[in-house]
Amino acid sequence: MNMKILTPSVPGRVFIFILLNIWRFYTASETYAGIKIVKTVAMNFLTSTDPS
């Protein structure tokens, strides 16, 4: 059995590592932006309702 097929090369590992970090950062920033938008919309809705 050839072990070279099962273990990725070093550049391959580095590429996968970078890709995972970019993906993690992207999803984290997306979540942060989503929370910010929801908070802004909620505040606008609460302040726009007429208290009377």
C-alpha distance matrix in Angstrom:
0.0 3.8 6.3 9.1 9.0 9.7 12.2 15.2 17.1 20.3 22.6 20.8 21.3 24.9 25.6 24.4 26.5 29.5 29.2 29.3 32.3 34.1 33.6 34.8 37.8 38.6 38.6 40.7 43.2 43.4 44.2 46.8 48.4 48.5 50.2 52.7 53.6 54.2 56.3 58.3 59.0 59.9 62.3 63.9 64.4 65.9 68.3 69.3 70.5 74.3 75.3 78.6
3.8 0.0 3.8 5.5 6.2 7.7 9.7 12.2 13.7 17.0 19.2 17.6 18.4 21.9 22.6 21.8 24.0 26.8 26.7 27.0 29.9 31.7 31.4 32.8 35.6 36.4 36.7 38.8 41.1 41.5 42.5 45.0 46.5 46.8 48.6 50.9 51.8 52.6 54.7 56.6 57.4 58.5 60.8 62.2 62.9 64.5 66.7 67.7 69.1 72.9 74.0 77.4
6.3 3.8 0.0 3.8 5.4 5.4 6.5 9.6 11.2 14.2 16.8 15.3 15.4 18.9 20.0 19.1 20.9 23.9 24.1 24.2 26.9 28.9 28.8 29.8 32.7 33.8 34.1 35.9 38.3 38.9 39.8 42.1 43.8 44.3 45.9 48.1 49.3 50.1 52.0 53.9 54.8 55.9 58.1 59.7 60.4 61.9 64.0 65.2 66.6 70.4 71.4 74.8
9.1 5.5 3.8 0.0 3.8 5.5 5.5 7.2 8.1 11.5 13.7 12.4 13.2 16.5 17.4 17.0 19.0 21.7 21.9 22.6 25.2 26.9 27.1 28.5 31.0 32.0 32.7 34.6 36.7 37.4 38.6 40.8 42.3 42.9 44.8 46.7 47.8 48.9 50.9 52.6 53.5 54.8 56.9 58.3 59.2 60.9 62.8 63.9 65.5 69.3 70.5 73.9
9.0 6.2 5.4 3.8 0.0 3.8 5.8 7.0 9.2 12.8 14.3 12.1 13.3 16.8 16.9 16.1 18.6 21.2 20.8 21.4 24.4 25.8 25.5 27.2 29.9 30.5 31.0 33.2 35.4 35.6 36.9 39.3 40.6 41.1 43.0 45.1 46.0 47.0 49.1 50.8 51.6 52.9 55.1 56.5 57.2 58.9 61.0 62.0 63.5 67.3 68.5 71.9
9.7 7.7 5.4 5.5 3.8 0.0 3.8 6.4 9.6 12.6 14.6 12.1 12.2 15.9 16.4 14.9 17.0 20.0 19.7 19.6 22.6 24.5 24.0 25.2 28.2 29.0 29.1 31.1 33.6 33.9 34.8 37.3 38.9 39.2 40.9 43.2 44.2 45.0 47.0 49.0 49.7 50.8 53.1 54.6 55.3 56.8 59.0 60.1 61.5 65.3 66.4 69.7
12.2 9.7 6.5 5.5 5.8 3.8 0.0 3.8 6.5 9.1 11.6 9.6 9.2 12.8 13.9 12.8 14.4 17.5 17.8 17.8 20.4 22.5 22.5 23.5 26.3 27.4 27.9 29.6 32.0 32.7 33.7 35.8 37.5 38.2 39.8 41.9 43.1 44.0 45.9 47.8 48.8 49.9 52.0 53.6 54.5 55.9 58.0 59.2 60.7 64.5 65.5 69.0
15.2 12.2 9.6 7.2 7.0 6.4 3.8 0.0 3.8 6.6 8.2 5.9 6.3 9.8 10.5 9.8 11.9 14.6 14.8 15.4 18.0 19.7 20.0 21.4 23.9 24.9 25.7 27.5 29.6 30.3 31.7 33.7 35.2 36.0 37.8 39.7 40.8 42.0 43.9 45.5 46.6 48.0 49.9 51.4 52.4 54.0 55.9 57.0 58.7 62.5 63.7 67.2
17.1 13.7 11.2 8.1 9.2 9.6 6.5 3.8 0.0 3.8 5.6 5.1 6.3 8.8 9.9 10.6 12.3 14.4 15.3 16.5 18.5 20.1 21.0 22.5 24.5 25.7 27.0 28.6 30.4 31.4 33.0 34.8 36.1 37.3 39.2 40.7 42.0 43.4 45.2 46.6 47.9 49.4 51.1 52.5 53.8 55.4 57.1 58.3 60.2 63.9 65.1 68.6
20.3 17.0 14.2 11.5 12.8 12.6 9.1 6.6 3.8 0.0 3.8 5.3 5.0 6.2 8.6 9.9 10.5 12.3 14.1 15.3 16.6 18.4 19.9 21.1 22.7 24.3 25.8 27.1 28.7 30.2 31.7 33.1 34.6 36.1 37.7 39.1 40.6 42.2 43.7 45.1 46.6 48.1 49.6 51.1 52.5 54.0 55.5 56.9 58.9 62.6 63.7 67.3
22.6 19.2 16.8 13.7 14.3 14.6 11.6 8.2 5.6 3.8 0.0 3.8 5.4 5.0 6.1 8.6 9.7 10.5 12.1 14.2 15.4 16.4 18.2 19.9 21.1 22.3 24.3 25.7 26.9 28.3 30.3 31.6 32.7 34.3 36.3 37.4 38.7 40.5 42.1 43.2 44.7 46.5 47.9 49.2 50.7 52.4 53.8 55.0 57.1 60.8 62.1 65.7
20.8 17.6 15.3 12.4 12.1 12.1 9.6 5.9 5.1 5.3 3.8 0.0 3.8 5.5 5.1 6.2 8.6 10.0 10.5 12.3 14.3 15.4 16.4 18.3 20.1 20.9 22.5 24.3 25.8 26.7 28.6 30.3 31.4 32.7 34.7 36.1 37.2 38.8 40.6 41.9 43.2 44.8 46.6 47.8 49.1 50.9 52.4 53.5 55.5 59.2 60.6 64.1
21.3 18.4 15.4 13.2 13.3 12.2 9.2 6.3 6.3 5.0 5.4 3.8 0.0 3.8 5.4 5.2 6.1 8.6 9.8 10.5 12.3 14.3 15.3 16.4 18.4 19.8 21.1 22.5 24.4 25.6 27.0 28.6 30.2 31.4 33.1 34.6 36.1 37.5 39.1 40.6 42.0 43.4 45.1 46.6 47.9 49.4 51.1 52.4 54.3 58.0 59.1 62.7
24.9 21.9 18.9 16.5 16.8 15.9 12.8 9.8 8.8 6.2 5.0 5.5 3.8 0.0 3.8 5.5 5.0 6.2 8.5 9.9 10.6 12.3 14.2 15.3 16.6 18.2 20.1 21.1 22.6 24.2 25.9 27.1 28.5 30.2 31.8 33.0 34.5 36.3 37.7 39.0 40.6 42.1 43.5 45.0 46.6 48.1 49.4 50.8 52.9 56.6 57.8 61.4
25.6 22.6 20.0 17.4 16.9 16.4 13.9 10.5 9.9 8.6 6.1 5.1 5.4 3.8 0.0 3.8 5.4 5.2 6.1 8.6 10.0 10.6 12.2 14.2 15.4 16.3 18.3 20.0 21.1 22.3 24.3 25.8 26.8 28.3 30.3 31.5 32.7 34.5 36.2 37.3 38.7 40.5 42.0 43.2 44.7 46.5 47.9 49.0 51.1 54.8 56.2 59.7
24.4 21.8 19.1 17.0 16.1 14.9 12.8 9.8 10.6 9.9 8.6 6.2 5.2 5.5 3.8 0.0 3.8 5.5 5.0 6.1 8.6 9.9 10.4 12.1 14.2 15.1 16.4 18.2 19.9 20.8 22.4 24.3 25.5 26.7 28.6 30.1 31.3 32.8 34.6 36.0 37.3 38.8 40.5 41.9 43.2 44.8 46.5 47.6 49.5 53.2 54.5 58.0
26.5 24.0 20.9 19.0 18.6 17.0 14.4 11.9 12.3 10.5 9.7 8.6 6.1 5.0 5.4 3.8 0.0 3.8 5.4 5.2 6.3 8.7 10.0 10.6 12.4 14.2 15.6 16.6 18.5 20.0 21.3 22.7 24.4 25.8 27.3 28.7 30.4 31.8 33.2 34.8 36.4 37.7 39.2 40.8 42.2 43.6 45.2 46.6 48.6 52.2 53.3 56.9
29.5 26.8 23.9 21.7 21.2 20.0 17.5 14.6 14.4 12.3 10.5 10.0 8.6 6.2 5.2 5.5 3.8 0.0 3.8 5.5 5.2 6.2 8.6 9.9 10.6 12.2 14.3 15.4 16.5 18.2 20.1 21.1 22.4 24.2 25.9 26.9 28.5 30.3 31.7 32.9 34.5 36.2 37.5 38.9 40.5 42.1 43.4 44.7 46.9 50.5 51.8 55.4
29.2 26.7 24.1 21.9 20.8 19.7 17.8 14.8 15.3 14.1 12.1 10.5 9.8 8.5 6.1 5.0 5.4 3.8 0.0 3.8 5.5 5.2 6.1 8.6 10.0 10.5 12.3 14.2 15.4 16.3 18.3 20.0 20.9 22.3 24.4 25.7 26.8 28.5 30.3 31.5 32.8 34.5 36.1 37.3 38.7 40.5 42.0 43.1 45.1 48.8 50.2 53.7
29.3 27.0 24.2 22.6 21.4 19.6 17.8 15.4 16.5 15.3 14.2 12.3 10.5 9.9 8.6 6.1 5.2 5.5 3.8 0.0 3.8 5.5 5.1 6.1 8.6 9.8 10.6 12.2 14.2 15.2 16.5 18.3 19.9 20.9 22.6 24.3 25.7 27.0 28.6 30.2 31.6 32.9 34.6 36.1 37.4 38.9 40.6 41.9 43.7 47.4 48.6 52.1
32.3 29.9 26.9 25.2 24.4 22.6 20.4 18.0 18.5 16.6 15.4 14.3 12.3 10.6 10.0 8.6 6.3 5.2 5.5 3.8 0.0 3.8 5.4 5.0 6.1 8.5 10.0 10.5 12.2 14.1 15.4 16.5 18.2 19.9 21.2 22.5 24.3 25.9 27.1 28.6 30.3 31.6 33.0 34.6 36.2 37.5 39.0 40.5 42.5 46.1 47.2 50.8
34.1 31.7 28.9 26.9 25.8 24.5 22.5 19.7 20.1 18.4 16.4 15.4 14.3 12.3 10.6 9.9 8.7 6.2 5.2 5.5 3.8 0.0 3.8 5.5 5.2 6.0 8.6 9.9 10.5 12.1 14.2 15.3 16.3 18.1 20.0 20.9 22.3 24.3 25.7 26.8 28.4 30.1 31.5 32.7 34.4 36.0 37.3 38.6 40.8 44.4 45.8 49.3
33.6 31.4 28.8 27.1 25.5 24.0 22.5 20.0 21.0 19.9 18.2 16.4 15.3 14.2 12.2 10.4 10.0 8.6 6.1 5.1 5.4 3.8 0.0 3.8 5.5 5.0 6.1 8.5 9.9 10.4 12.3 14.2 15.2 16.3 18.4 19.9 20.9 22.5 24.3 25.7 26.9 28.4 30.2 31.5 32.8 34.5 36.1 37.2 39.2 42.9 44.2 47.7
34.8 32.8 29.8 28.5 27.2 25.2 23.5 21.4 22.5 21.1 19.9 18.3 16.4 15.3 14.2 12.1 10.6 9.9 8.6 6.1 5.0 5.5 3.8 0.0 3.8 5.5 5.4 6.1 8.6 9.9 10.7 12.4 14.3 15.4 16.7 18.4 20.1 21.3 22.7 24.5 25.9 27.1 28.7 30.4 31.7 33.0 34.7 36.2 38.0 41.7 42.7 46.3
37.8 35.6 32.7 31.0 29.9 28.2 26.3 23.9 24.5 22.7 21.1 20.1 18.4 16.6 15.4 14.2 12.4 10.6 10.0 8.6 6.1 5.2 5.5 3.8 0.0 3.8 5.6 5.1 6.1 8.5 9.9 10.5 12.2 14.1 15.4 16.4 18.3 20.0 21.1 22.5 24.3 25.7 27.0 28.5 30.2 31.6 32.9 34.4 36.5 40.1 41.2 44.9
38.6 36.4 33.8 32.0 30.5 29.0 27.4 24.9 25.7 24.3 22.3 20.9 19.8 18.2 16.3 15.1 14.2 12.2 10.5 9.8 8.5 6.0 5.0 5.5 3.8 0.0 3.8 5.4 5.2 6.1 8.6 9.9 10.5 12.1 14.3 15.3 16.4 18.3 20.0 21.0 22.4 24.2 25.7 26.9 28.4 30.2 31.6 32.7 34.8 38.5 39.9 43.4
38.6 36.7 34.1 32.7 31.0 29.1 27.9 25.7 27.0 25.8 24.3 22.5 21.1 20.1 18.3 16.4 15.6 14.3 12.3 10.6 10.0 8.6 6.1 5.4 5.6 3.8 0.0 3.8 5.5 5.0 6.2 8.6 9.8 10.4 12.3 14.2 15.2 16.4 18.3 19.9 21.0 22.4 24.3 25.7 26.8 28.4 30.2 31.4 33.2 36.9 38.1 41.7
40.7 38.8 35.9 34.6 33.2 31.1 29.6 27.5 28.6 27.1 25.7 24.3 22.5 21.1 20.0 18.2 16.6 15.4 14.2 12.2 10.5 9.9 8.5 6.1 5.1 5.4 3.8 0.0 3.8 5.4 5.2 6.3 8.7 9.9 10.7 12.4 14.4 15.5 16.7 18.5 20.2 21.2 22.7 24.5 25.9 27.0 28.7 30.3 32.1 35.7 36.7 40.3
43.2 41.1 38.3 36.7 35.4 33.6 32.0 29.6 30.4 28.7 26.9 25.8 24.4 22.6 21.1 19.9 18.5 16.5 15.4 14.2 12.2 10.5 9.9 8.6 6.1 5.2 5.5 3.8 0.0 3.8 5.4 5.0 6.1 8.5 9.9 10.4 12.2 14.2 15.3 16.4 18.3 19.9 21.0 22.4 24.2 25.6 26.9 28.3 30.5 34.1 35.3 38.9
43.4 41.5 38.9 37.4 35.6 33.9 32.7 30.3 31.4 30.2 28.3 26.7 25.6 24.2 22.3 20.8 20.0 18.2 16.3 15.2 14.1 12.1 10.4 9.9 8.5 6.1 5.0 5.4 3.8 0.0 3.8 5.4 5.1 6.1 8.6 9.8 10.5 12.3 14.2 15.3 16.5 18.2 20.0 21.1 22.4 24.2 25.8 26.8 28.8 32.5 34.0 37.4
44.2 42.5 39.8 38.6 36.9 34.8 33.7 31.7 33.0 31.7 30.3 28.6 27.0 25.9 24.3 22.4 21.3 20.1 18.3 16.5 15.4 14.2 12.3 10.7 9.9 8.6 6.2 5.2 5.4 3.8 0.0 3.8 5.5 5.0 6.2 8.6 9.9 10.6 12.3 14.2 15.4 16.4 18.3 20.0 21.0 22.4 24.3 25.6 27.3 31.0 32.1 35.6
46.8 45.0 42.1 40.8 39.3 37.3 35.8 33.7 34.8 33.1 31.6 30.3 28.6 27.1 25.8 24.3 22.7 21.1 20.0 18.3 16.5 15.3 14.2 12.4 10.5 9.9 8.6 6.3 5.0 5.4 3.8 0.0 3.8 5.4 5.2 6.2 8.7 10.0 10.6 12.3 14.4 15.4 16.5 18.4 20.0 21.1 22.5 24.2 26.2 29.7 30.7 34.4
48.4 46.5 43.8 42.3 40.6 38.9 37.5 35.2 36.1 34.6 32.7 31.4 30.2 28.5 26.8 25.5 24.4 22.4 20.9 19.9 18.2 16.3 15.2 14.3 12.2 10.5 9.8 8.7 6.1 5.1 5.5 3.8 0.0 3.8 5.5 5.0 6.2 8.7 9.9 10.5 12.3 14.2 15.3 16.5 18.3 19.9 21.1 22.3 24.6 28.2 29.6 33.1
48.5 46.8 44.3 42.9 41.1 39.2 38.2 36.0 37.3 36.1 34.3 32.7 31.4 30.2 28.3 26.7 25.8 24.2 22.3 20.9 19.9 18.1 16.3 15.4 14.1 12.1 10.4 9.9 8.5 6.1 5.0 5.4 3.8 0.0 3.8 5.4 5.2 6.2 8.6 9.9 10.7 12.2 14.2 15.4 16.5 18.3 20.0 21.0 22.9 26.6 28.0 31.4
50.2 48.6 45.9 44.8 43.0 40.9 39.8 37.8 39.2 37.7 36.3 34.7 33.1 31.8 30.3 28.6 27.3 25.9 24.4 22.6 21.2 20.0 18.4 16.7 15.4 14.3 12.3 10.7 9.9 8.6 6.2 5.2 5.5 3.8 0.0 3.8 5.5 5.2 6.1 8.6 10.0 10.5 12.2 14.2 15.3 16.3 18.2 19.8 21.4 25.0 26.0 29.6
52.7 50.9 48.1 46.7 45.1 43.2 41.9 39.7 40.7 39.1 37.4 36.1 34.6 33.0 31.5 30.1 28.7 26.9 25.7 24.3 22.5 20.9 19.9 18.4 16.4 15.3 14.2 12.4 10.4 9.8 8.6 6.2 5.0 5.4 3.8 0.0 3.8 5.5 5.2 6.2 8.7 9.9 10.6 12.3 14.2 15.4 16.5 18.1 20.3 23.8 25.0 28.6
53.6 51.8 49.3 47.8 46.0 44.2 43.1 40.8 42.0 40.6 38.7 37.2 36.1 34.5 32.7 31.3 30.4 28.5 26.8 25.7 24.3 22.3 20.9 20.1 18.3 16.4 15.2 14.4 12.2 10.5 9.9 8.7 6.2 5.2 5.5 3.8 0.0 3.8 5.5 5.1 6.1 8.5 9.9 10.6 12.2 14.2 15.4 16.3 18.5 22.1 23.8 27.2
54.2 52.6 50.1 48.9 47.0 45.0 44.0 42.0 43.4 42.2 40.5 38.8 37.5 36.3 34.5 32.8 31.8 30.3 28.5 27.0 25.9 24.3 22.5 21.3 20.0 18.3 16.4 15.5 14.2 12.3 10.6 10.0 8.7 6.2 5.2 5.5 3.8 0.0 3.8 5.5 5.2 6.0 8.6 9.9 10.5 12.1 14.2 15.2 16.8 20.5 21.8 25.2
56.3 54.7 52.0 50.9 49.1 47.0 45.9 43.9 45.2 43.7 42.1 40.6 39.1 37.7 36.2 34.6 33.2 31.7 30.3 28.6 27.1 25.7 24.3 22.7 21.1 20.0 18.3 16.7 15.3 14.2 12.3 10.6 9.9 8.6 6.1 5.2 5.5 3.8 0.0 3.8 5.5 5.1 6.1 8.5 9.8 10.5 12.1 14.0 15.7 19.2 20.1 23.8
58.3 56.6 53.9 52.6 50.8 49.0 47.8 45.5 46.6 45.1 43.2 41.9 40.6 39.0 37.3 36.0 34.8 32.9 31.5 30.2 28.6 26.8 25.7 24.5 22.5 21.0 19.9 18.5 16.4 15.3 14.2 12.3 10.5 9.9 8.6 6.2 5.1 5.5 3.8 0.0 3.8 5.4 5.2 6.1 8.5 9.9 10.6 12.0 14.5 17.9 19.3 22.9
59.0 57.4 54.8 53.5 51.6 49.7 48.8 46.6 47.9 46.6 44.7 43.2 42.0 40.6 38.7 37.3 36.4 34.5 32.8 31.6 30.3 28.4 26.9 25.9 24.3 22.4 21.0 20.2 18.3 16.5 15.4 14.4 12.3 10.7 10.0 8.7 6.1 5.2 5.5 3.8 0.0 3.8 5.5 5.1 6.1 8.6 10.0 10.4 12.5 16.1 17.9 21.2
59.9 58.5 55.9 54.8 52.9 50.8 49.9 48.0 49.4 48.1 46.5 44.8 43.4 42.1 40.5 38.8 37.7 36.2 34.5 32.9 31.6 30.1 28.4 27.1 25.7 24.2 22.4 21.2 19.9 18.2 16.4 15.4 14.2 12.2 10.5 9.9 8.5 6.0 5.1 5.4 3.8 0.0 3.8 5.5 5.1 6.1 8.6 9.8 11.0 14.6 15.8 19.3
62.3 60.8 58.1 56.9 55.1 53.1 52.0 49.9 51.1 49.6 47.9 46.6 45.1 43.5 42.0 40.5 39.2 37.5 36.1 34.6 33.0 31.5 30.2 28.7 27.0 25.7 24.3 22.7 21.0 20.0 18.3 16.5 15.3 14.2 12.2 10.6 9.9 8.6 6.1 5.2 5.5 3.8 0.0 3.8 5.4 5.1 6.0 8.4 10.2 13.5 14.4 18.1
63.9 62.2 59.7 58.3 56.5 54.6 53.6 51.4 52.5 51.1 49.2 47.8 46.6 45.0 43.2 41.9 40.8 38.9 37.3 36.1 34.6 32.7 31.5 30.4 28.5 26.9 25.7 24.5 22.4 21.1 20.0 18.4 16.5 15.4 14.2 12.3 10.6 9.9 8.5 6.1 5.1 5.5 3.8 0.0 3.8 5.5 5.3 5.9 8.7 12.0 13.9 17.2
64.4 62.9 60.4 59.2 57.2 55.3 54.5 52.4 53.8 52.5 50.7 49.1 47.9 46.6 44.7 43.2 42.2 40.5 38.7 37.4 36.2 34.4 32.8 31.7 30.2 28.4 26.8 25.9 24.2 22.4 21.0 20.0 18.3 16.5 15.3 14.2 12.2 10.5 9.8 8.5 6.1 5.1 5.4 3.8 0.0 3.8 5.6 5.2 6.4 10.1 12.1 15.2
65.9 64.5 61.9 60.9 58.9 56.8 55.9 54.0 55.4 54.0 52.4 50.9 49.4 48.1 46.5 44.8 43.6 42.1 40.5 38.9 37.5 36.0 34.5 33.0 31.6 30.2 28.4 27.0 25.6 24.2 22.4 21.1 19.9 18.3 16.3 15.4 14.2 12.1 10.5 9.9 8.6 6.1 5.1 5.5 3.8 0.0 3.8 5.6 5.7 8.9 9.7 13.3
68.3 66.7 64.0 62.8 61.0 59.0 58.0 55.9 57.1 55.5 53.8 52.4 51.1 49.4 47.9 46.5 45.2 43.4 42.0 40.6 39.0 37.3 36.1 34.7 32.9 31.6 30.2 28.7 26.9 25.8 24.3 22.5 21.1 20.0 18.2 16.5 15.4 14.2 12.1 10.6 10.0 8.6 6.0 5.3 5.6 3.8 0.0 3.8 5.7 8.0 9.1 12.6
69.3 67.7 65.2 63.9 62.0 60.1 59.2 57.0 58.3 56.9 55.0 53.5 52.4 50.8 49.0 47.6 46.6 44.7 43.1 41.9 40.5 38.6 37.2 36.2 34.4 32.7 31.4 30.3 28.3 26.8 25.6 24.2 22.3 21.0 19.8 18.1 16.3 15.2 14.0 12.0 10.4 9.8 8.4 5.9 5.2 5.6 3.8 0.0 3.8 6.4 9.0 11.8
70.5 69.1 66.6 65.5 63.5 61.5 60.7 58.7 60.2 58.9 57.1 55.5 54.3 52.9 51.1 49.5 48.6 46.9 45.1 43.7 42.5 40.8 39.2 38.0 36.5 34.8 33.2 32.1 30.5 28.8 27.3 26.2 24.6 22.9 21.4 20.3 18.5 16.8 15.7 14.5 12.5 11.0 10.2 8.7 6.4 5.7 5.7 3.8 0.0 3.8 6.2 8.9
74.3 72.9 70.4 69.3 67.3 65.3 64.5 62.5 63.9 62.6 60.8 59.2 58.0 56.6 54.8 53.2 52.2 50.5 48.8 47.4 46.1 44.4 42.9 41.7 40.1 38.5 36.9 35.7 34.1 32.5 31.0 29.7 28.2 26.6 25.0 23.8 22.1 20.5 19.2 17.9 16.1 14.6 13.5 12.0 10.1 8.9 8.0 6.4 3.8 0.0 3.8 5.6
75.3 74.0 71.4 70.5 68.5 66.4 65.5 63.7 65.1 63.7 62.1 60.6 59.1 57.8 56.2 54.5 53.3 51.8 50.2 48.6 47.2 45.8 44.2 42.7 41.2 39.9 38.1 36.7 35.3 34.0 32.1 30.7 29.6 28.0 26.0 25.0 23.8 21.8 20.1 19.3 17.9 15.8 14.4 13.9 12.1 9.7 9.1 9.0 6.2 3.8 0.0 3.8
78.6 77.4 74.8 73.9 71.9 69.7 69.0 67.2 68.6 67.3 65.7 64.1 62.7 61.4 59.7 58.0 56.9 55.4 53.7 52.1 50.8 49.3 47.7 46.3 44.9 43.4 41.7 40.3 38.9 37.4 35.6 34.4 33.1 31.4 29.6 28.6 27.2 25.2 23.8 22.9 21.2 19.3 18.1 17.2 15.2 13.3 12.6 11.8 8.9 5.6 3.8 0.0
